[in-house]
Amino acid sequence: MSHKFGKRILTAFTSIAVLLLTSPLVFAVEAIPAVDSNSKAMFAVGAMIAAGLAMGIGAVGAALGIGSAANAACNAVGRNPGVQGKIMMTMLVGMAMAESIAIYCLVIALVLLYANPYLRYFFG
């Protein structure tokens, strides 16, 4: 029973991934001017996919780091409730550092989408 459920979940995730990776093609062709549209559209699609992957991977990394920090802090407070203030402060600093990873990925994604440094290199 669980084997069938796992296959269904894998099929659903694969379908969603294919949909998300191919949908920028539709929007990129309309956004780029018609002059030499094929290469510019492919460049725009590549930038969109790279920005999406940067944000997705960065968000997963930040979520794992924040979850790990909260788990460790809860375990520590459960063992020694007297030092809750120090643990809370350390946990919040650790969570802020983990969240900064997602913010850096957002900056990289915005640079790829709006101020791509390779645009001039490829298209003059």
C-alpha angles and dihedrals in degrees: 000000000000090000091061091046090051091051091051092050091048091049092049093049092047091050092049091048092051091048093049094046096048100039094078088064090068095049097039095059091057094046098052121073117253095249107104087342097167098065094037091048092050090049091050092048091050090051091049093049091047091050091049093049091047092053094042096050092041092051092049091050092049092047092051092048094048092046091050092049093049091047093051092046093051091049092048094049089048091055097042115016092176094076096048094125095055092044092049092051093048091046093052092050090049091049091050090052091049092048091052088068090063091047091052089050090051090053091050091048092050091049090051092050103039110015103028108175092203095058092084091044094056101034105029 
